[in-house]
Amino acid sequence: MDDPLLIWGAGAIGGIFGAYLARAGVPVLMVDIVEEHAVACSTTGLIIDGPVEEFRQVVPCVTPAQLTGTYSRIILAVKAHATEGALAQLLPHLASDGYVLSAQNGLNERVIAQHVGAARTIGAFVNYGADWTGPGRILFGNRAAVVVGEIDGEIRPRTRDLHKLLQIFEPDAVLTDDIWAYLWGKLGYGAMLFATALSTDSMTVNFADPARGPALMGLAREVMRTAVAEGVDPKPFNGFEPAAFLPGAPDAAALQSLADLAVFNSKTAKTHTGIYRDLAVRKRKTEVDPQVGTVAQIAAGHGIDTPLLVRLVELIHDIEEGRREMSEQTFHELTKVLA
């Protein structure tokens, strides 16, 4: 297609992807709600820094109010709780034969499909570490799994085209016929990452702490049990082994996965999650409701009890609203659920 690839959300995920594609000569247009960021990307250029690679790349970027025209390919890369609002703004710019790719955390493909139709919705799984650190600057902390696939499992020419684009950024990107397996795997890992943000400690410290292991394992087990009820067989990635948290799996397997995650996260310049940055640095709401909360709701529909997930949502809300501080003590409010 000759029209530019439109990336809606030029933050940690969309910004890095846009910078790499633009550097490779792919026509790209980004959209972001932060005007200073959009101006910096379009003029002086978007700075990608960190241990993976450092470069500056001019990438055309506008605010939603400045966007004109229609586009056949839109990558949605906003926070999960911003999905509905972003869709309302982008729909007038989606071509009649176009599609939306969700490059987000959670099950946002479900929401997108409700608005544009399942046939026009594609899923992606991204696990690389990145942080938006200021207008025109993104930290690229480490490389990690990147996967793309159709939500109905078919592999189409458009899916192969997207896979080729992703390979410009991540040569090891995977084209899958089971994107839900990766998305549910990320939800299991993601629940544990939300728990790490209950304290000020790094991801590695959390995963390596034996005292926090039971709560972390319990969270992943609740998610994996729900995935099984949904008919999903979650896939492993970057140290997270879903099979270790499935019903009947021994504690030793789960503990090994936690150890592997501690090692994996010790090798990134992104020591803390984006959730931590939302709470401690940017002082804004997290994605806990559309991620952890959504899994708890789905589980309830299957008659599955998820006390750890429910408590985790409550604790994150407490921090968001100033009722609790981020601390090891707050983390162990989860551990109390297991007593």
QUIVENDA-V404168 format. One record per residue. PSI is psi in radians with two decimals (* if undefined). OMEGA is omega in whole degrees, -180 to 180 (none if undefined). Layout:
psi:PSI omega:OMEGA
psi:PSI omega:OMEGA
This chain:
psi:2.52 omega:-175
psi:-0.38 omega:-178
psi:2.65 omega:-178
psi:2.62 omega:171
psi:2.19 omega:-179
psi:2.14 omega:178
psi:1.97 omega:-177
psi:1.79 omega:-175
psi:1.85 omega:-174
psi:0.61 omega:180
psi:-2.49 omega:-172
psi:-0.74 omega:-178
psi:-1.04 omega:-176
psi:-0.63 omega:-178
psi:-0.78 omega:179
psi:-0.79 omega:180
psi:-0.78 omega:180
psi:-0.71 omega:-179
psi:-0.74 omega:-180
psi:-0.72 omega:180
psi:-0.78 omega:180
psi:-0.72 omega:179
psi:-0.53 omega:180
psi:-0.01 omega:178
psi:0.16 omega:178
psi:2.26 omega:177
psi:2.08 omega:-177
psi:2.48 omega:170
psi:2.22 omega:179
psi:2.70 omega:177
psi:2.32 omega:178
psi:2.58 omega:-177
psi:-0.26 omega:179
psi:1.87 omega:-173
psi:-0.71 omega:-179
psi:-0.63 omega:179
psi:-0.77 omega:180
psi:-0.73 omega:180
psi:-0.78 omega:-179
psi:-0.78 omega:180
psi:-0.69 omega:-175
psi:-0.41 omega:-173
psi:-1.36 omega:-179
psi:-0.37 omega:176
psi:2.70 omega:177
psi:2.15 omega:179
psi:2.13 omega:172
psi:2.08 omega:179
psi:3.03 omega:-177
psi:-3.10 omega:-173
psi:-0.35 omega:-177
psi:-0.88 omega:-178
psi:2.59 omega:178
psi:2.19 omega:177
psi:2.89 omega:176
psi:2.32 omega:-178
psi:2.20 omega:173
psi:2.20 omega:178
psi:2.08 omega:178
psi:2.29 omega:-177
psi:2.36 omega:-179
psi:2.90 omega:172
psi:2.84 omega:179
psi:-0.65 omega:-179
psi:-0.42 omega:-178
psi:-0.21 omega:-174
psi:2.38 omega:174
psi:2.87 omega:175
psi:3.10 omega:178
psi:2.72 omega:-173
psi:2.45 omega:-178
psi:-0.42 omega:-177
psi:2.01 omega:179
psi:2.19 omega:174
psi:2.09 omega:180
psi:2.05 omega:-174
psi:0.81 omega:178
psi:2.93 omega:175
psi:2.62 omega:-175
psi:-0.69 omega:-177
psi:-0.10 omega:176
psi:0.07 omega:-174
psi:-0.88 omega:-177
psi:-0.81 omega:-179
psi:-0.70 omega:179
psi:-0.70 omega:179
psi:-0.71 omega:179
psi:-0.61 omega:-179
psi:-0.60 omega:-174
psi:-0.40 omega:-176
psi:-0.70 omega:178
psi:-0.27 omega:-178
psi:0.05 omega:179
psi:2.13 omega:180
psi:2.71 omega:-176
psi:-0.48 omega:179
psi:0.29 omega:-175
psi:3.09 omega:180
psi:2.88 omega:176
psi:2.22 omega:175
psi:2.20 omega:177
psi:1.95 omega:174
psi:1.15 omega:-171
psi:3.07 omega:172
psi:2.45 omega:-179
psi:-2.81 omega:-180
psi:0.80 omega:-176
psi:-0.31 omega:176
psi:-0.59 omega:178
psi:-0.77 omega:-179
psi:-0.79 omega:-179
psi:-0.76 omega:-179
psi:-0.57 omega:178
psi:-0.48 omega:-176
psi:-0.66 omega:-176
psi:-0.13 omega:-178
psi:2.51 omega:-178
psi:-0.62 omega:-177
psi:-0.29 omega:-178
psi:0.30 omega:-178
psi:2.30 omega:179
psi:2.58 omega:-178
psi:2.68 omega:175
psi:2.64 omega:178
psi:2.19 omega:178
psi:2.38 omega:-178
psi:0.10 omega:-179
psi:2.67 omega:-177
psi:2.18 omega:180
psi:2.67 omega:178
psi:2.35 omega:169
psi:2.04 omega:-175
psi:-0.10 omega:179
psi:2.94 omega:180
psi:2.14 omega:177
psi:0.29 omega:-178
psi:2.28 omega:178
psi:2.31 omega:175
psi:2.19 omega:176
psi:1.74 omega:-170
psi:-0.65 omega:-179
psi:2.71 omega:172
psi:2.63 omega:179
psi:-3.06 omega:-172
psi:2.41 omega:173
psi:2.23 omega:-175
psi:2.53 omega:176
psi:2.53 omega:179
psi:2.72 omega:177
psi:2.56 omega:-177
psi:-0.26 omega:175
psi:0.05 omega:176
psi:-0.18 omega:179
psi:2.61 omega:174
psi:2.02 omega:-174
psi:2.95 omega:176
psi:-0.68 omega:-180
psi:-0.60 omega:179
psi:-0.71 omega:178
psi:-0.66 omega:178
psi:-0.75 omega:178
psi:-0.68 omega:179
psi:-0.72 omega:178
psi:-0.67 omega:178
psi:-0.74 omega:179
psi:-0.57 omega:180
psi:-0.37 omega:174
psi:-0.69 omega:179
psi:-0.83 omega:-177
psi:1.74 omega:-176
psi:-0.48 omega:-179
psi:0.26 omega:179
psi:2.51 omega:-175
psi:2.39 omega:171
psi:2.10 omega:-172
psi:2.70 omega:172
psi:0.21 omega:-180
psi:1.16 omega:-177
psi:-0.52 omega:-180
psi:-0.54 omega:179
psi:-0.66 omega:179
psi:-0.69 omega:-179
psi:-0.70 omega:178
psi:-0.59 omega:174
psi:-0.76 omega:180
psi:-0.57 omega:178
psi:-0.65 omega:177
psi:-0.83 omega:177
psi:-0.73 omega:-178
psi:-0.65 omega:178
psi:-0.70 omega:178
psi:-0.64 omega:178
psi:-0.67 omega:176
psi:-0.68 omega:179
psi:-0.63 omega:179
psi:-0.43 omega:-179
psi:-0.02 omega:176
psi:-0.34 omega:177
psi:3.06 omega:178
psi:0.02 omega:-178
psi:2.74 omega:180
psi:2.91 omega:175
psi:-0.77 omega:-178
psi:-0.79 omega:179
psi:-0.73 omega:179
psi:-0.86 omega:-176
psi:-0.46 omega:-177
psi:-0.13 omega:-176
psi:1.97 omega:-179
psi:-0.55 omega:-178
psi:-0.43 omega:-179
psi:-0.20 omega:-178
psi:-0.85 omega:-178
psi:-0.74 omega:180
psi:-0.75 omega:179
psi:-0.79 omega:178
psi:-0.72 omega:-179
psi:-0.69 omega:178
psi:-0.86 omega:-180
psi:-0.64 omega:-180
psi:-0.67 omega:178
psi:-0.71 omega:179
psi:-0.78 omega:-178
psi:-0.64 omega:177
psi:-0.67 omega:178
psi:-0.70 omega:178
psi:-0.75 omega:179
psi:-0.73 omega:179
psi:-0.49 omega:178
psi:-0.02 omega:-180
psi:0.40 omega:-177
psi:2.48 omega:175
psi:1.57 omega:-172
psi:2.55 omega:-178
psi:2.59 omega:178
psi:2.77 omega:177
psi:2.46 omega:167
psi:0.74 omega:177
psi:-0.31 omega:177
psi:2.07 omega:-179
psi:1.70 omega:-177
psi:-0.64 omega:-178
psi:-0.47 omega:-179
psi:-0.27 omega:-177
psi:0.13 omega:179
psi:2.75 omega:179
psi:2.27 omega:178
psi:-0.21 omega:180
psi:2.48 omega:-178
psi:2.73 omega:178
psi:-0.61 omega:-177
psi:-0.68 omega:180
psi:-0.73 omega:179
psi:-0.72 omega:179
psi:-0.64 omega:178
psi:-0.68 omega:178
psi:-0.70 omega:176
psi:-0.72 omega:178
psi:-0.70 omega:179
psi:-0.66 omega:179
psi:-0.62 omega:176
psi:-0.74 omega:179
psi:-0.82 omega:-179
psi:-0.80 omega:-176
psi:-0.24 omega:176
psi:-0.18 omega:-175
psi:0.21 omega:-179
psi:2.60 omega:175
psi:-0.22 omega:177
psi:1.56 omega:-173
psi:-0.46 omega:-178
psi:2.78 omega:-178
psi:2.87 omega:170
psi:-0.46 omega:177
psi:-0.80 omega:177
psi:-0.79 omega:-180
psi:-0.70 omega:178
psi:-0.73 omega:-176
psi:-0.84 omega:-171
psi:-0.54 omega:-173
psi:-0.92 omega:-174
psi:-0.17 omega:174
psi:0.94 omega:-179
psi:2.97 omega:-179
psi:2.63 omega:179
psi:-3.08 omega:177
psi:0.35 omega:-171
psi:-0.65 omega:-178
psi:-0.90 omega:-180
psi:-0.24 omega:177
psi:-1.36 omega:-177
psi:-0.79 omega:-180
psi:-0.68 omega:179
psi:-0.72 omega:178
psi:-0.74 omega:179
psi:-0.68 omega:178
psi:-0.76 omega:179
psi:-0.74 omega:179
psi:-0.77 omega:180
psi:-0.62 omega:178
psi:-0.39 omega:177
psi:0.08 omega:-178
psi:0.40 omega:-179
psi:2.25 omega:179
psi:2.30 omega:-179
psi:1.18 omega:-176
psi:-0.58 omega:180
psi:-0.75 omega:179
psi:-0.76 omega:-180
psi:-0.76 omega:179
psi:-0.63 omega:179
psi:-0.76 omega:177
psi:-0.77 omega:-180
psi:-0.74 omega:-178
psi:-0.70 omega:177
psi:-0.72 omega:177
psi:-0.67 omega:178
psi:-0.75 omega:179
psi:-0.76 omega:179
psi:-0.67 omega:-173
psi:0.18 omega:172
psi:0.23 omega:-180
psi:-0.33 omega:178
psi:2.71 omega:173
psi:2.72 omega:173
psi:2.10 omega:-177
psi:2.88 omega:176
psi:-0.61 omega:178
psi:-0.72 omega:178
psi:-0.73 omega:176
psi:-0.77 omega:-174
psi:-0.01 omega:165
psi:-0.50 omega:173
psi:-0.78 omega:-179
psi:-0.60 omega:179
psi:-0.49 omega:-180
psi:-0.49 omega:-177
psi:-0.21 omega:-175
psi:* omega:none
